[in-house]
Amino acid sequence: MSQKTIGWIGTGVMGTSMCTHLMNAGNTAYVYNRSKGKALPLIEMGALWCESPAEVAGHCDIVFTIVGYPMDVEEVILGEDGVLAGAKKGTVIIDMTTSEPRLAADIYDQAKERGLHALDAPVSGGDTGARQGTLAIMVGGDKEIFDNVLPYFEIMGDNIALMGGPGAGQHTKMSNQILIASTMIGVVESLLYAYKAGLDLDEVIDVIGKGAASSWSINNLGRRIVKGDFDPGFFIKHFIKDMGIALDEAKSMNLSLPGLALAHQFYISAAALGYEDLGTQGLYKVFEQMNDKCRH
């Protein structure tokens, strides 16, 4: 892989680790984040600070973005001081935010009109996958561009696939989130049941985490629940956003997803109880609270 000048926009829970891997591979990085303080670890490593996404793009061959919500994606890529406004012809824009498939297709079209290239490449694996460089990366866009940037994806992840044209990466991530949404309900109910039965929760996970009930959620987030660790690897508030996108997309396809709709309501309850900044394993607190009320 030839070293390039890369741009990185969004230095949150996952973005900082992902950019760190690229810098450790020898790439020069220009960075921007809405709050500069969150970019300081990268700046201290040698990343160069920029005052806007447009400024980042003006320096770079490839620009990666990973921000919170679709409106943030619109602002940093399509906005007045966004990536498209500052990018040189031929620049590759890779949005790794979990966002709307229709927005990904719009970014692709607007980039193409300016002689730029765009991929949607949302990820799965949380903060652990970001730190370890083992993310799943689901990509939508042109195969030639995907092939060109694959070495950079391989620095950040170990399960990488081009899923189709513009928006296909986002649609794949929606399928991922739909599965996780209901799985997490199973995880928290399973552990609550085991707790009430007087079982050792780590021992339970040791057994069921290797059988037919095995999942990434029980083996990773289940362990965090047992430790009382509800710090965000992926925020509840962002998962609510993702489920909302999936439900909207399903509605446009005339598709009913009652399991997802139910899970969505539980996560909205978690946010209403003040847990929106916890990790998705914080759903356990909602069920725990519900059961406490049932006893009184």
N, C-alpha and C positions, 0 to 999 in steps of 0.2 A: 504494500500500500504506500503510495506517495503521500508525503505530508502536505497538508493544505492549510490555508487560513480559513478557519471556521468561525461562524457566528453562533452564539448561544443566547437565546432569549427565554427567561424563566428559570430562576435558580432556587426552586423550592425543594421540597422533601426529596424528590427524585432527580430533578434537573441538575442539581449540584454534583451528585455522584456520576451521572451520565457524562457531563461535560468533563469532569475530572479524568475519567477513563480516556477520553479523546485527547486531552492535553498530555496525559502520561504516555500516550502513543506517539508524541512528538508534534502534534498539531498546535499551531498558534491560535489562540481564541480571543475573540472580541465578544464582550458580554454586556447584556442589558437586563435589568430587572426593575419593576416599578419602584421597589424600595432598595436602594443601593446596599443597605446593610446586609441583606441576604446574599449579595454577590461577593462580599468581602473574602470568604474563604478561597474563592477562585481567583480574585484579584491578588491575594497574598501568594498564590501559586504562580502568578505571572500573567494571568488573563488581563486584557486591556479593556478598561471601562469605556462605555459609550453612553451618550446622553439620550439616545432614542433608538428604536429598532431600525429606522432608516440609516442612521449612522453606522450601526453594526453591518447592515447589508452592503454599504458602500465599500467596506474593507474586505469582503469575504467571497469565497467561491461557493461555499455551502452554508446555509443558515438553518439552524435547528430552532424550533420553538416548542415549548411545553409550558402552557399556562393553565389557568383554572377553568374558564367557561367559554362557550362559543363567542360571547360578546368580546372577551379578551382576545381570542384568536382574530376576530374581525379587526379589532383595534391595532394589534401589533403587526398584522400582515397587510390588511387592506386600508388602514387608516391614513390620515394625512401625513403622519410621520412614521408610517409603517414600512415593512420590509420592501414591498413592491415599489414604494416611492424612492428608495435609495439603492436598489439592487442594480448591478451591472448586467448587461445582456449575457445570458448563459448561466447565470447563478441558479443553483438548485435550492429550493425552499422545501424544508421537510418539517411538517407540523406533526409533533408527537403527542399533542394534547388529545384526550378523548373528547371528540366534538361531533358536530352534525355532519352526516354524509353529504347532505346538500351543500353545506358550506365548503366542504372539501372540494366538491366538484366546481363550485364557483371560483374558489382560489385557483384551481387548476386552469380554468378557462381564462381568468384575468392574467395569470402569469404567462400563459402561452401567447396572449395578445401582445405582451411586452418582450417577447423573446426570452422568457424565463421558463424554468421547469419547476413543477410542484409535485410532491408526494404527500399523501396522508399516511402516517405511520404510528398509530397509537400503540401503547405498550401494556403489557400485563406482567405482574411479578412484584409490585409494590416496592417499598423502600429497600427490602432485602435484595430483590432481584437487581435493583439499580446499583446498590453498593457492590454486589458480587459480579456484576456484568453478565447476568444470566436471564435477562428479560426475554419475554416473547414479544416479537415485533411484527405487527400485521400491517402490510403495506398495500396501498392503492396508488395506481399511476402507471406510467409507461415502463415497459420492461427494460429498455435501454438505459434509462436513468436509474432504475433500481439496480441493475447490474453494476453500474459505475460506482454507486455509493454503498454497495453491499459490504465492502471491507470496513466501513465506518459503523454500520449496523452490527457487524460481527464483534466489534470492540465492546459494544454495550449489551449484546444479547446472544443467546445460543439457540434460539428457536425463531427463525426469521423466514417469512414467506411473503411473496407477492400474491395477493389474493384476487387481483383483477384491476380494472380501470379506476379512475378517480372516485373516491368514496368507498371503495371496496374494503380498504383497511378499517375504516370507521364502522362499516356494517359488521365486519368480523368482530370488532371489539364490542359491539352491541350484543352479539351472540354470546361472547365471553361474559359480559356483565349480567345478562339474563340468567345464565347458569349459576354464577356466583350468588346472585340475589337470593334465590331459593335455597341454595346450598348453605348459606350463612344462617338461615333460619333453622335448618337441620342441625348445624353445628351447635348453636347456642341451646336449643332444646335438648339435644343429646347430652351436653355437659351438665345442664341443670338437672336432668333426670339422674345422671350418674352421681351428682353431688347429693341429691336428696336420698339416694339409695345408700349413701355412706361409702361410696367407692373412692379409691385414689384416682384422681382425674388423669394424672400423667400415665398411670398404668392402663387406664381405659384407652387413652390415645395410642399408647404403644401397641395395643391389640387391634382396635378397630381401624387404626390408621394404616394397617398393613393388609386389611382384608377388602371385602367388596365395598365397604363404606369409605374406603380411603379417598381423600381429596387433599389438594394443596391447602384448603381452608382449615380442615381439622388438624393437619400436621403442623401448620405454621401459626395460623391465627388462634387455633385452639390452645396451643402452648402459651400464647400471650395471655389469653383469658385466664388460664390456670395461675399465671404469675401475677395477675392483676395489672398487666401492662396494656393500657388502652391508648398509648401514644399512636399517632397516625402514621401508618405506612401508606395509607390511602384514606383521605378524610371522608367521614360520613356525609358531609355536605356535598362533596364532589360525586359521591356514589348516588345521592339523590338526583343530582343533575344528570348523571348517566342513565339512570332508570327512566327519567322523564324523557330524554331523547329517544330511548328505545320504545317507550310507549307511544310517543308521537309518530315515530317511523312505522310502528305496527299499525297504528290507526290509519295512516296513509295507504297501507297495503290491505286494509280491511281485514286485519288479523287481530284476534282476541288473545290476550296473554293474561289470564286471571291470576296465575301464580306470581307473575311479576308485579301486577297491580297490588296484590296483597303485601308482598315484600316491600314495595314502595311505601305503603302506608305505615308499616312498622318503622321504616327509616325516617319518615316524616315525624313520627312520634318521638323518635330519638332526638331529632333536632329541636322539637318543641320542648323537650325536657332539658335542653341545654347541652346536649352531647354532640352537636354538629361538628366540633373541631376534634373529636376523638377519631381513632381509626375505626374501620368498619366493624372490627370485633367489639366495639362499644355497643352494638345491638344487644349484647348479653345483658347490659345494664337495664335495658327496657324490659326484657322478659323477667329479669330478677325482680324489678320493681313491681311488675304486674303480679307476680306470684306472692310478693310480700303483702300487697293489698288484699289479695284473696284470703290470706290467713287471718285478716283482722275484720 
